[in-house]
């Protein structure tokens, strides 16, 4: 099966959901007009990283409703990045897959939290695989990509497409040389290519763009490198840097002839 995927490497306005939602609509409309079947946004796309700030959490159901309305209006499947949700007094980093008719196909709560998230966010309970019009689909978020057992668990359920909204950044002071930046790029590219190849899946990785100025004045640089990878054709499309842009590609989801499922290492 073929599908056309659009990845929006969005420069997210911190603590400004109205601005981000308006820009997400613009990109959704553009993706639909270009014939995309699915549009994907980065982790924290609506609010930016909240770092424990909970003023926007109450509006999480409204963010979902708005994105469902966009999917229906432009008749396109949408993965609207992620935002913080609250349940029973706990906070989770949650992403969703919305069908083109506006219905919710599935959702996922981030399991593998980055160190700064662990101060405020509760890990999710496990992987999420669900049917879409393109076959069985799974969601992960950012740092989950570093844990092969996540992919093995999804592959055991027959997943064909895995989508990763991401907010991958590093302190600007860490960029002491081009070699440091090159190492970061190499890690991201290697993980994206490897996860597609070892699990025989189509993998869509959508990072954010630009820089983030933290409350303490420090600056985090988004790594960019949004891309779609394939087990046979490797990189189908890729953002070369960390600037804001939307990229698209046509991709095949059908299992490869003669493919062999991965064998877990005990």
N, C-alpha and C positions, 0 to 999 in steps of 0.2 A: 504494500500500500504506500502511496505517495502522499506527502503533505508538505505545505510551504510554511516554514517557521520564521517568525520575526522576533528578534531579540532587541530590546530597547536598553542600551547602556545609558541609563538616565542619570543626569546630575541632579541629585535630590536636594531640595531645600529643607534644611533642618527645622523641625518644629513648625512646618507650614503645610499642613495637609491639604488645605484648599488649593494652594498653588500647585502642589504635586498632583492632585487629582485632576485638575484642569489640564495639565500638561500630559498626563497619562491618557486622557480622552483624545487629545490631539494626535498622539502617536497611535492610539488604537484605530482612529479614523484613517490615518495614513496607511497603516498596515492592512486594513480591510480593503481600502481602495487599490492597493498594490496586489491584491489577490491572496494575501496570507490566510491560512486556515487557523493559525495559532499565534498569539502575541504574548511574549513573556517579559516581565519587569523584574528589577532587582529586589533583593531583600531590603526591608525597611523603606520601600518605595514611597509609601504614603506619608510617613512622619519623620523619616530619618531615624538614626539610632537614639533611643529614648534614655538610655543610661539610668534607668530607675525612675524616670519622671513619668507619672501616671495620668496626667491631665487629659490625654487623648484616648486613653484606654476605653472610656465609657462609650466612645463613638465607633468602636470596632464593628458592631453590627451594621451601622450606616455605611461604613466604607465598603463592606461586602455587598450591600444592597446596591450601592452606586455602581460598583464594578459589574454586578450582574446585569444591571440596566444597560451598561455600555456594551457588554457582550451581545445582548439581545438587539440593541439598536443597530450595531454594525455587523451583526451576524458573524461573529468570530469567536473562537475559543480564547479564553484569557487566563493567564496565570499572573495575578496582579501583585507580584512580589510577596512581601509579608508585612505583618504589623503585630503589635502586642495585643493579646487578648487576656481576659481575666476569667477565672473559674474557681469557685470555692476559696477565694482569697489568694489564689496563686496566679502568677503571670506566666504566659507562654508566648513563644515566637511562632506564629502560625501563618502558613501559606495555604492557598486554595487553587483548585482547578475549576473553572467555570465554563460550562458548555455554551455553544453559540445561541442556544435558546434561552439562556439566562439561568438555567438550572445548575446546581452545584454537583459536580461529579465526584469530588473528593477533597480532603484537606489533610494537612500534616503539621505536626508540632515538632520543632527542631529538637533532636535528641542530643547531639554532640555540641555542647555550648563552648564558645570561646571564653577565656578566663574572665574578661570583663563582664560577660553576660551572666556568669555564674553567681554574681553578687545579687542579681535581681530576678532572673528568669529560672523557671523550673523546666527540667528536661521533659520532652515528650515520652510517650510510652513505647514507641516502636515504629516500624516502617509503615508506609501507606501505599497500597497498590489498589487500583480501581479501574473499571472499564470506562473508556472514552470511545468516540467514533473512530479513533485511530488504533484501538486495541488497548491492552492493559498498560496503564501508565502509573509511574511512581513519582513522588515528590521528595526532595531533600532540600536542605538549606545550608549553603556556604560550607562551613567546616566539616559537615557530614561527608564531604567528598574524600576526606582523608582516611575514612574508615571502610575498608573493603567489605567487612562483614555486613554493612548496611546494604550493599549492592547484592551480595550473595543471598541475603534474606529476601530481597525483592525479586531476584532472578528465580528463586525457588517457587515464587508465586506466578511465574510466567511473564514478568514485566518485559515490555518491548521498548518503551520510551521512558527515560528518566529526566526530570527537569529540576534544575537547581537555581532558584533565586539566590543571589549572593551579594554580600557587602564585604569584600575582601580588601583590607587596607593595611598599611603599615606606617609607623611614625616617620615623618619627613626626615628627622635627624638620622634615621637608619640609612638614608640614601647617601652614604659617604662616597660612593663611587658608582660608575656605570655597572661594574661587576655585581654589586649588590642588587641593583634593579634587574639585571639580567638573570640572576639567580631566582628572583621572585617570579619572573615571567616563565622561566624554565620549569619551575615547580607547578605552576598553574597549567601550562600546556601539557606537561607530562601526565598530570593527574587526569585531565579531561580525556586525553587520548587513551590512556591505560584503562580507565573505567569503561569506556565504550568497547574496547577490544576484548578485555578479559571477561566481560559479561554478555557479549554479543547483543548490545543494545544501541539505540540512538540516544545520545546524551546532549542536552541543551543546558549550557552554563551561561547565566546572565548576571554580570557584575554591574556595579554602579560606576559612575564617572566622576572625575574631578578631584577635589580635596574637601576635607571636613575640618573646620576649625573647632576644636573642643573648648568647653567652658574655661579650662585652665590656660587657654591660649596656645596650646600645642596644636600642631597640624598633622592630620593623617592623610596620606595619599592613597587614593583608590587605585588598585592594580589594573583595573580594566580587563582586557583580554577575553571579553565575552565571545563565545564560540559554540558551534555545533560540531560534535564529533561522531564518527561512524566506525564500526568495527573493521570494515574493509577499506573504505576510502579515507579514513583518518579525519583530517580537518576539512569540513565542508565549507565553512565560512568563519571568519574571525575578525574581531576588532584588533587592529595593530597596536593601539595605545590605549590611554584611559580617558580620551575625550568623549563627550556625549555623541552618540550616533545610533541609528537603527540599522541593523543588518538583517538580510533575509537569505534563505536558501531553500531549495527543494530537496527533500530527503526521502529515502525509502525505508519503510518500517518492516518490510517482509523479512522473515528469517533467511539467513544466507544459506545457499545450498551446501550441504556437507558440514554445516557448523556443528561444533561440539560444545555442550554445556560445560561451564567450569566445574572443577571438582574441588570442593572445600578441603583445605589443609587442616588436618586434625592435630 
